[in-house]
Amino acid sequence: MAKILVTGGLGFIGSHTVVELINAGYDPVIVDDLSNSQPQILDQLSKIIGFKPVFYQFDLCDKQKLIEFTKAEPDIEGIIHFAAFKAVGESVQKPLKYYHNNLTSLLNLLSVYSGKPVDFVFSSSCTVYGQPDELPVTENAPIKPAQSPYGNTKQIAEEILKDAIASGDAKNVIALRYFNPVGAHDSALIGELPIGVPQNLVPFITQTAIGKREKVTVFGSDYNTRDGSCVRDYIHVVDLAKAHVAALRLMANGTYKGYDVFNLGTGNGNTVLEIITAFELATGVKVNYEIGPRRSGDVEQVWGDVTKSSNELHWKAELGIDVMMSSAWEWEKYLSENPL
């Protein structure tokens, strides 16, 4: 079994990817500093997979700790790099925090693993596109000036990775540009677990529905969209996790060389108000919401063309919006009865 380092592996996408790696016969090793995750997720993972995954707690910005890790785990064959701060709004308020964490961690990984035969999957984002000129947006779309420091860290990271490939510092890299991951594992044992006030829409919806929050604020009602609210491409986190396995397989087949990017989405866009309605239809629970002003850093509408992922990565999203909403709700209900 190939041993895969999963940074940020106790986070939302990371934990689901650990499950899919094990399902596919890989041996994941988790590194997480627990700055935006909970150690109890290890126990939750063990309930799903039947054993507790190998876990190291440290900050990837600490290069010496990373060097010590490579000595303890010398046979890593692949890296999936999730570890990053990811809240668009917070990045506008605290840009230096985002630049330091998101870029230093990447630079340390590339430096420590430089010249080693390790395949690298990078957790990128559709935010690199800004507001695209054409929709759906393809991987060939021009990279616009980022509308948030978070988005800019993803743009800069992709440039760093391309340069690392060109210089020989990295072997093979695939950057996966996510759209909006939502939902939870069908066991309801893992899901999105925000610390403090949620920064993303769906956990705010589920926390409001269960009574933790008073209401959901819809940021903006005057966008040029079907109902005036922002449009995003929402994708089930389990589908997203499976794409990371597909990326590792593509790089391992011997024909892939260098650097490439792939969109991960459904190819369809939904407005914020449509997501609220979809949740209500899937669960039978009404959501209290209000219309608020636009939020700094938000793009009006974006959804992805996923033809390339289908043809070359041999992957496509399979789970619909109803499963996204119902699984997120089952996870929220589990949390209310079993606080982590």
N, C-alpha and C positions, 0 to 999 in steps of 0.2 A: 504493500500500500504506500503510495507516494505521500510523504509528510508535507502538509501545507500549513504555513504560518498564516493565521487569520488575525490581523490587527483590528482592534475594536470588535472582537468576536463575541462580546456579551451585549452588544448593542442590538438595535432593532433588526437591521438587515444582516448583521454579522451572525447573530444567533441562529436565524433561519438558514443561513448559508452553511453553518456548521452542521446542521441536521442534514441538509442536502448533500454535503460532501461525504458524510458517513454513509448515507443511502447509496452513494455512487462508488463506495469502496476506497475513499481517501482517508487519510489519518490527520485530522486537523489539530493544530496546536494554537491555543488562544493566547494573545497578548492584549490586555486591556488595562487602562489606568483607573477605571471605574469613575471617571469624571462625569460621565453621562450615561452610566449603566449601574446595575446592581449585582453584587456577588451572588445573590440568590438565584440568578438566571442559570448558574452552573447546576444547581439542584433541579431546576425546571428542565434543563437539557437532559440531565441524567434520567429523568422520568420518561422522556421521549425515546432516547437512544439506548437506554439500559445500562449506561455507565457514565462516570463523570469524566468529561474531556480534560486533557492536560491544559493547565492554565497558569500563566505567569502575570503577575500584577506589576506593571511599571509604566512610566511615561516614555514614549518613543523619542521625545525631545531630549531625553537623557541618553546621550550616545554611549557612555560607558556601560550603562545597564544593558543596552542593546548588544554591545560587544560581548558582555558576559552571557547573554542569552544564546548567542551563536555558538559559544563554547559548550553550553549545556545541551543545545539542540543542533549538532553539526550537520545533520543530514536533511535539512529543509530543501525541498525541490521546487516549491512554488510559494508565492506570497499573494494573498488577497488583502489589499490595503484599504480598510474602511475607516480607520481611526482618524477622525477629524471633527472639528466643531462644524455645525451644519445649519444654524438658524439664520435665515436671511436678515430678519429684523435686528437681531442682536449684533450681527456683523456690521451693520450700519452704525450702531451705537459704540461698538468696541472693535474697531478694525484691527488694531495692533495685536489684540488677543488672537484673532483669526489668522493673520499673516504669520505670527510666530508659531502657533501650534500646527496649522495645516501644512506649512511649508518646511519647517524644521524637521518634523517627523518624517516627511518624505525624503528629504535630503539625507538624513541619517540612515534610513533604510538603504537608499541607493549607494551611499558611501560604504557602508559596512558590507553590503553584498556585491560590491563592484567586482566585475570580472568572474563572478561565480555563475555556474549554470543553473540559474534560478529563473523560472517564468514568473511574470509579475502581472497581476490583474489590479487595475486601479479603479477605485470608486469615484467616477467623475459625475457630471450633472448636466442636465439640459440647460442650466443657467448659463453655460458657456455661449449659448446662442443669443442671449439677450432677447430682444423682441425681433423675431425673424421677419425677413421681407416676404417670405412665402411659407405657407402652411399646407400640408404637414412639412416639418423641417427635416431635411436629410443631413447625413453626416458631412456632406460637401458644402453645406451652407457657410457663409462667411462668419467668422467669430466676431461678434459685435463688442464694443466696449461694455464691460460688465456693469450691471446695474446695482451690484452690491459687492462689498469686500469678499463675502463668501464666494460669490460667483467668480470673482477675480482670482481667488486662491485656486479654483479648479482650472481656470485658463492657464495660469502660471505653471501649475503642476503638470499639465499636459505638455507645455513647452519644455519643461525640465526633462520629462520622460523622453520626448523626441530627441533632445540633445544627448541624453544618456545612451540611447540606442545608437545614435550616429557616432559617438565617441568610443563605443564598445564597453561602456561602464555597465550596461544592462544587456541581457541576452534577448529576451522576447517580452514585449509589453502589449497588453490590450487594455485600453481605457473604455470603460462602460459608462455611457452617458445616460443616467437614470432620468426618468420623468418623475412621477410622484408615487412612491411606494406607500401602500396602505394595507389594511387587513391583518390577519394573524394566522398562526398555524392552526390546522383543523382540530388539534387536540385541545386548543384554548389554554395551553400551558406556557406559551411564549407569544409575545406581540409587542406593539409599540409601548414603551414605558417611559414617558416623559418625567424628568425630575423637575418639580415645580410646575409653573404654568406651561401648558403645551404650546409649542411654537407652530405646530402643524394642525391642519383643519380637522382631520378625522378623529384624533384623540380628544380634541376640544368638543366635537360633536358627541362622542360617546360619554365623556365626563359630564357634559351638560344633561344628556339624556338620563344618566343614572343619578343625578343630583349633586355631583361634586362642584359643578359650575352653575352659575345662574343663567347664563345665556351665551350663545355663540355670536360673535361680531363678524359680519360679512364686510370685509374692507373694500368699499367702493361699490356703487350701483350705477355708475355713469360711464362704464367702459363700453367700447364699441363691440359688444357681444350680444348673444341671444337675449339675455335678461339683464345685462348691465354689470354682472359680476364676472370676475376673472375666470378664464378657461385653462384647465390643466389636463394632462394625460395621466390618469390614475391607473396604477398597475399593482396587482397583488404581490405582496412581498415574497410569497413562495415561488411565484413565477420568476421574480427577480433573482432570487437565490439560485434557482436552477440555471440561470444564464451564466453565473460564475463557474459552475461546473462545466458548462459548454465551452467557456473561454479556456479553461485549463486543458480540456480535451483537444481543442483546436491547436493550442501551442505544443501539445505533446505528440502530435501525429507526425512530426518530422518535416512537414512541408511548410509550416508557418515560420516566417522569419521577420523580425523587426518590430514595427509599431503599427497599430491600427486602432480605430475607434468604432464603437457600435452604439446605436440608439437602443435603449430598453424601455419600451412602452407598449401600449396596446394599439397605437395608431389612431386613437379616437380621443376627442376632447370633451370634457364635461365642465359646466360652470359650477361655481361654489353652491349656488342655489339648487342646481340639479343634484349635487351630491347630498345635500341636506334632504331633498325629497327622496332620493334613492335609499338613504338610510331609513327614513320613515316607512317606506314601502317594504323594505326587507325585514324590518324588525317589528313594525306595528307600533313604534314608540314615537311620539311627537317631540320635536326639538324646538326649544325656545331660542329665537335668534332676533337680532336687530341689525339694521344697516348702519354702518359707520363710514368714516372718511377713508379715502385711499391710504394705503400703507407704503411708506418709502421703500424702494427697492423691488417692488412687485412688477412683474411683466404682465401685460394685458392678457395675452393668450399664447399658448404654445402647446402643440402636440406633435408627436414624432412620426416620421416615416420609418417603419421598421423592416422594410424590404431587405436591406443588407443583412440584418441580424438573422432573418429567416433563411436567406440563401447561403450565407457564408458561415454564420455561427451555428446554423441548424437549430435555431431556437425560436419559439414564439410564445407570447402570453396566451394562456388558456382559460384563466379564471375571470369571470365577469364581475360587473359592478355589484351585483346582488350578493355574491360570495364575499367580495371585499368588505361590504358593509356588515353582513351578518357575522362574519368571523371576527371583525373588530369588536362587535357588540358582545359576542360570547367571551372574548378575552376581557373586556371591561367588566362583565358580570363575574367572571372568575376572580378578578382582582378585588372586587368588592367583598367577596366571601373569603378570599385568601390573600390578604395584603402581603406584599413582598417587602 
